[in-house]
Amino acid sequence: MERWELIAPCHFGLEAVLKKEILDLGYEISKVEDGKVTFWGDAQAIADANIFLRTTERILLKVGEVKAETFEELFEKTRELPWERYIPKDGKFWVTKANSVKSKLFSPSDIQSIMKKAMVERLKSVYHMDWFPEDGESFPVRVAFMKDVAVIGIDTSGVSLHKRGYRQMTARAPITETLAAALLMLTPWKSDRILVDPFCGSGTFPIEAAMMAANMAPGRNRSFLSENWKHLIPRKCWYNAVEEADDILIRDCRTDIQGYDIDGAVLKAARSNARMAGVEQMIHFQEREIRDLSSSKSYGFLIMNPPYGERLEEKKALPQIYQQIGESFRRLDKWSMYVITSYEHAEREIGRKADKNRKIYNGMLKTYFYQFLGPKPPRRKMTEGER
Ligand SMILES: C[S@@+](CC[C@H](N)C(=O)[O-])C[C@H]1O[C@@H](n2cnc3c(N)ncnc32)[C@H](O)[C@@H]1O
C-alpha cells in the first residue's frame, strides 16, 4: 500500500500525549510541532488513526508543504501539487479552512479562493476537462501557514474527532472529549484505582475514563468522511479497524469511577451521555457539592474542570469554591488531584502549590493543568497461588 504523511492536530501543550498514542498504534512519527504531530501511514493507518486515537481533532492527508510570500507564488505552487492522486474527476473540492501565523499571506478568504483556482487549473490540465461537476465525494482541504510556509492537507475525518457521538447533551462550558482524554493520559490513573470528578458537568472526564478502562475505541460508533474514498482506502481497511476495536474491547470491565455535580439537571445529561457511550454501568453519578466530598478509600484520583468564572457573577464565588476544593482534598487519604482551570488564583485558594503544572491552550483560552501528587500505593504482596 502507498505510504503518505498524515497530520494529526491537537491542543497546544499535548503533543507528547498524541505522539505516544500514535507510536502505540504502531506508526512512525515524522515530526512533532506546536499543535500537531505528523506521521507516516498507509490507507490502513487512516482508518486506524480515525477510529483509535483519543487525543487528536482530525486526521489530514498531507498533500504538500510550500513556501509562499505572494498570492502568485501560492497559486503556482498549489498548481504544482499532485491533486489528481487524491481527487477524482467528479470530486467536490474546496479549501474549508485557512489559518495563518507570522506570515505575509494572512487573509483566509483570499488564500481559500486562490488555492481553489489553482487546484482547478491543475485538475483541468491533468483530466483534460474544462468544467468539473463536483457531484462526487468531498475533499475538504485545510491549510495552515506558519512563517510563510503552508502545510496543505485533505481532511479524512469530516466531523471533528472530539465528536465521538455520545455527547448529545452538554452542560455549560464542557471540556472537549479529546482534551479530557489527553489529561487523563497525563495522570498515572489506572482502572483499578478510584477516580472522581467532583465537577463532572456533562460527564466528559468519567465517560472518557470509562472508555479508556474498557479499551473502547473512541471512533467505533461514528463515521468518517474518507470512508467514501474507495479509490484511496479499500473498505477492508475500515472493516479491519472495526474488527480490531471489537476484539480489544473489555466487555465486563470493573471500575470505580464517580461523577458529582451540584446541578441535578446537568447530571441527567451526564447519565444520558454515558448511556449513549455504552459505559453507563461503569460510572456512578451523584448530586453532591464539592464541600461534601469525602471517601473512605485511599490512593484515589480527583480530576476536575471547576468553574473558572466564565460569567461575571460566577467570578465572585471562585475563591470559596477553590478553598473548598483544597479542604476536600486535604480530607482525603493519600489521594492525587488534577485540576484544569484558567482561574489565576487556583493554587493560592486551594492552599497548596502544585507539584507539577502544565500550560495548555483550550482553543484561545490559556489554562493550567495543576497536578497535586499523592503517594503511590504500596506494592500488593503476592498470594501463595500467584507465586
Ligand atoms: C466548567 S463546568 C464542568 C464541565 C464538565 N467538565 C463537562 O465536560 O461538562 C463546572 C461544573 O461545576 C458545577 N459546580 C459549580 N459549583 C459547584 C459546587 N459548589 N459543587 C459541585 N459542582 C459545582 C457546575 O454545575 C458545572 O457543571
The ligand as an ORCA input file, in Angstrom:
! r2SCAN-3c Opt
* xyz 0 1
  C     -16.778     24.018     33.860
  S     -18.139     23.029     34.289
  C     -17.521     21.372     34.135
  C     -17.786     20.829     32.753
  C     -17.508     19.354     32.614
  N     -16.102     19.020     32.728
  C     -18.051     18.870     31.263
  O     -17.264     18.397     30.435
  O     -19.250     19.036     31.015
  C     -18.249     23.211     36.026
  C     -19.363     22.418     36.709
  O     -19.262     22.629     38.112
  C     -20.551     22.571     38.673
  N     -20.488     23.253     40.004
  C     -20.476     24.594     40.261
  N     -20.346     24.799     41.587
  C     -20.264     23.586     42.189
  C     -20.090     23.141     43.549
  N     -20.011     24.010     44.546
  N     -20.018     21.808     43.793
  C     -20.111     20.911     42.765
  N     -20.296     21.268     41.467
  C     -20.349     22.583     41.181
  C     -21.432     23.243     37.650
  O     -22.782     22.795     37.761
  C     -20.777     22.796     36.317
  O     -21.435     21.666     35.784
*
